[in-house]
């Protein structure tokens, strides 16, 4: 039988090991709020922000970002909308 201090130490070690394993699994599986979705590509930044704001005004999505985007062999700059 372990004394009280070693039981507490063993409990903390087991809990830490479990949480580390869960965190590793979450990162590998891609769980969590950090999974952006490429919703669409737009000609202007204003359109990108317009659609991003309209999508995040409802309950389904929390935030959005617009990033510059180029198609292969096309010199035109577009704006990619990512939501999550």
N, C-alpha and C positions, 0 to 999 in steps of 0.2 A: 504494500500500500504506500502511495506517495503522500508526503506531507502537503500541507495546504499551499505553500508557496510554489512547489513544483507542479501541483495540479493547475494552479493559475497560469504558470508559465507554459505548460503543455496545452492548455486551452487557448491561450493567445497564439501559440505557434500553429495550432490546427486551424484556427479562424483565419489567420494571416495566409496560410497556405491555400485555404479554400477561396478566399477573396482574390488572391493572385491568380489562381486558376480560372475563376469566373471572369476576371478582367481580361486575361489572355484570350479566352474563348470569345468574349465580346468583340475584341479588336479583330481577331481572325475572321469572325463571321460577319463583321461589318454592322453590328447592332449599334443603336444609338442615334442621336440626332444629327450626326455628322455625315449623313449620306445624301449628298446633293444629287438632284435629278436634272438632266439636261432637258428642259421643257420645250425650247424652241430657239430659232435663230431669226433675228430681225435686222432690217436695213439700218435703222437709226437707234441711237441710245434712248431717245424719248419713247419710242415704241416699246423697247425692252423694259424700261421703268414703268410704263403704263400697264403692261401686262403683268409685270411682277407685283405691282401694288394691288392690282385687281385680284390676283390669285391669293395674296396673303391677307386680304381683307376678310376672307371667309375663315371658317374653322379648320380647314384641311391642312394648310401650309403655314409655317411659322415665319420664314424669311426667304429672301431671294438675293441674287447677285447677278450683275451683267458683266460679261467679260468680252474683250475683243476676240473675234473669230474670223479665220480665213479658210475658204474652201481650197482644195488643191487646184493649181493652175488658174486661179481666179484672183486678180489683184484687189478686188473690192473687199473692204473691211465690213464685216457684219458684227452683230452683237448677240452672243449666246446667253440665254436666260437659264439660270440654275435655281431651282427651288428646293427647299427642305422643310 
